[in-house]
């Protein structure tokens, strides 16, 4: 993980856009999302451009539809990275626990400018539920409800390179 924006006082609002690589444990080439455009209380919007040579693209320059789950998950991780637990020295580590109601409504093509909206729907125990929508302009391409488990212990210690991608 690259440097986290931990030196910004929590009272100050973040300045958008923010490079998603600063907020997630993913690294390129696995990291697909580019930047966080907005975030408030666990909800927000993330931008990405579909790259022709990305892991989620087929030879015909269209996406492998199952990749939408990972793209929405990465967007949720970037948003979560902006809302760490109190007194954490780095973003929490979150694990995808459940996928519900994943629906594909359209096709992603190389070069598409995409937006992923994340809406925090619920939180209980160490779990939180998000609803994600992947769009190209006003066209909805995929939707999903994702449940994550947040490992609060992972945010307590000093940041380490764990190789997670």
C-alpha positions, 0 to 999 in steps of 0.5 A: 500500500502506498502512503496513506493520507494519515497526516490530514486532520480528521476535521478537515474535509478531503480534497477530491479527487483522491488517488485510489491507490492511497486508500486500498491495499491493492496495487496495479495491475490488480488495482482497477479503480483510479480515484475517489471523486466524493465520499461521505459517511461510507458512501461515495463515488469512484472513477475508473477508465477501462483499460484494454490490457487489464485483467478484467478484459477479454481479447475482444476488448470487452469485460468479463462480466464477473469482474464487476463484483471486484470493481464494485468491491475495490470502489467500496474499499477506496471509500472505506479507506477514507473512513478508518476506525478512530485512532487507526494509523492506517486504513482498515483491512476489509474482506468481501464476505458475501455477494448478493443480487449481482446483476449485469445490465450492460457491457464495459468496453476498453476506453470506457470512462466509468463511475462506481457509486457506493451507498452504505446500507447497513453496519452490524458488528464488524460487518458492513453492507454496501450497494454498488452501481457501475455506470457509463454516463447515465447507463447502469452496467452492473449492480450488487449488494456486497457485505464486508468484514472489517478487521479492526485489528489491522488498522491498529498497528503500523502500516506494513507491506503485506503483499495483499493485492 
